[in-house]
Amino acid sequence: MVLTINTNMGSLQAQHALSKSTNSLNKSIERMTTGYKINSAKDDAAGLAVATKMETKLGSVSVAESNVQLGSSLLNTIEGNYGVIQDHLQRIRDLTEQAANGTYATDSLLAIKSEISQRLDEIDRVTKNTEYNGMYLLSGVDAAGDPLAIATDGLNLQVGITSSENSVINLDASLFRSCLASSLLNFGDRVGTGPDGVINTDLEEVSMANIGDKDVFAATCAGLGTTTDLEGTHGANQMLAALDYALADINERTTLLGATQNRLDSASDALQVQSDNLTSSLSTVRDADVASESSAFISAQILQQASASLLSTANQTPSIALNLI
């Protein structure tokens, strides 16, 4: 073996081993302190790209879940007010049926008319105040009086992470159709078809558009109608068909709303499954195995200490040359 002073190969090898073990030790410390086995691109370039894509999807899934919850809250707001409006319509129908009996004097009919008028006004008040996040849902117009687009086109909920139609659930425009008394009791193109689908020619003449304003409508329901065909208790009897139609309209909307709510619940469940799977996959790619890293840490620590000790010994080797002088 050649003994040299200027070049100490043993020291160089020990330095290399010390550097390598120190790098391994630092990497294990970094992974255990951050909890990630990929902390920079140099650790695993391909793995980092995969993890980044998964994180993007996971963030999108989280937003989609939030969208579903907001959509569900919006539907709950509508449903609650549907219930209030339906209660008022049902009470108006009960009062109208009372007035149709023919056993009430004018004073009693006026009292019935007064309550009906108040309930029609309350239907309008509730409708105009059905609002969610600045959106007026049931009045058919916004705060400025402009027509609501959702009453024509419906409302799209982004419940997926892509731009395809499979990521969208449309809330039907009929859910946002005006619930003002003048709208519920003004049948327009629907005149002639009763709530059971049977043709009812009486609906046209009892439509609010033909009778007039709410006060006249209330008077007609109370058997105090001012028109020839609808005056007296016979007029109250004819109003029952109109009220049945309005009640059926609200009931139909509530049924559709319930079905839509079920779709949102399904979408929420699917997003939760997707989130769980993405989280599991991301953990596999990115998260550090602490048990494995702690073992690597101990191994690197031992090698570092051994390398440092041997480096010290190797650095003393050239001094043996003095014994030859």
Secondary structure by P-SEA (a helix, b strand, c coil): ccccccccaaaaaaaaaaaaaaaaaaaaaaaaaaccccccccccaaaaaaaaaaaaaaaaaaaaaaaaaaaaaaaaaaaaaaaaaaaaaaaaaaaaaaaacccccaaaaaaaaaaaaaaaaaaaaaaaaccccccccccccccccccccccccccccccccccccccccccccccccccccccccccccccccccccccccccccccccccccaaaaaaaaaccccccccccaaaaaaaaaaaaaaaaaaaaaaaaaaaaaaaaaaaaaaaaaaaaaaaaaaaaacccaaaaaaaaaaaaaaaaaaaaaaaaaaaaccccccccc
